[in-house]
Amino acid sequence: MKDFLNKNMKAIYIVLAIVVVCDILFFTYINKELTAEIVYIPGQTVKMTLTSAIIVFMAFYGTILGIIFMKIRESAWVEAIKKESRNLEKAEIETKESTERIKLLENKINTLEIALKEALKEKS
């Protein structure tokens, strides 16, 4: 199931977007003759507005807000990915340094072994 969702996520989003747009168009068509009273500032006159226009504007503003929120989340994801890649680079550098230290210590041990063998040969 997880592989299916990962592979087809773009198609799922497109289908959901089409369903939402069709839903908005449907409710706009059904409410094309209805009006709603909107008070912009308390105490002022009441404005009569078509409900279908309200639905379209709410859908538009909702889309804009959704895009803004997704951009905010995307920037947070990018920062998290950058942080993780830096951590991986640090771990890789530490691994290389550890490998180099091991090689250096092995070379020192080999040098000391050779020196010890030469010292033992001189004594005998």
N, C-alpha and C positions, 0 to 999 in steps of 0.2 A: 504494500500500500504506500509506503514511504517513497519508494522509487517511482511509483506512478505519479505521485504528487510532485516530486522534484522534476520529472521529465515534462510534465504537462501543465506546470503552474502558469505559464504565459497563456495557454489556451483557456484555462479556467478563469483567469482574470479577464480575458476578452469576453467570454460568455457572460460573466457576472456584469461587466460594464454594459453589454448590450441589453441584458435584462433590466438593469437599473434605468437606462435611457428609455426603454420601452415603457417601463412603469411610470416614469415622469411624464412621458408623452400621453399615456393613457389617462392619468389623473388630470392633466392639463386639458385634454379634450372633453372629459366628463364635466369638468367645472368651468367650461368656457363662458357660460351665461351667468354664473354666480358672482356676486360682489361681496367684498368684505370691508368693514369699517376699520380704518387705521388711524390712530391718534399719534402723530409724530411728537408733539409736545403737549403735556397735560394743560388743559384750559383753552387750547386752540380748537379750531374747527376740525370736524371729522372728515377725513378724506375717504372717498369711496374708490376702491380699487378692484379690478377683476381678480378673482381667486386664481385663475390660470396664470396671470402675470406674477402673482406672489409665488406660486409653485415653481415657475421657471427661474425667477430671481433667487429663490432659496436653493434650488438645485445648482445654479451657477456659483453662488457664494459658498455652498458646501463643497463644490469641486475645487474652488480656489483654496479654501481652508485645508482640504485633504491634501492638495499638492504641497502647501506650505508645511504641514505636519510631516509629510513623507520626506521632504527635503531636510527637515530638522533631524529626523531619525536617520536618514541616509548619512548625514554628516557625522552623527554619533557612531554609526557603523564603520565609516571610513576611519575615524579616529581609533576605534577599537582594533581594526585590522592593522593600522599602522603601528599601534602599540604592541600588538602580538608579533608582528614581523620584526620589530626591534628586539623583542625578547628572544625570538628565535635566532637572530643574528648574534646576540650576546652569548647565547648558549653555544652556538657554533664556534664562536671565537674562543670561549672557555674550553671547549673540547679540543680545539687545535692547540691551545696553550698547554693543556694537560698532556697531549700527545708529544709535544715538543719537550716538555719537562721530563717525561718518561724516557725519551730518546737521549736527552742530555745525561740523565742519571745512569742509563745503561752504558753510555760512552765512558763516563767517569769510572764505573765499576770495571769495565774492560781495561781501562788504563791502569787502574789500581791492581788488577789481577796480573797484568803483564809486568808491572813494576815489582810485584811480590814474587813472581816466578824468576825474574832476573836477580832479585836480591837473594833468593834461595839458591840459585845457581852459583852466585859469587861466594856464598858461605861454604858450599860443598866442594 
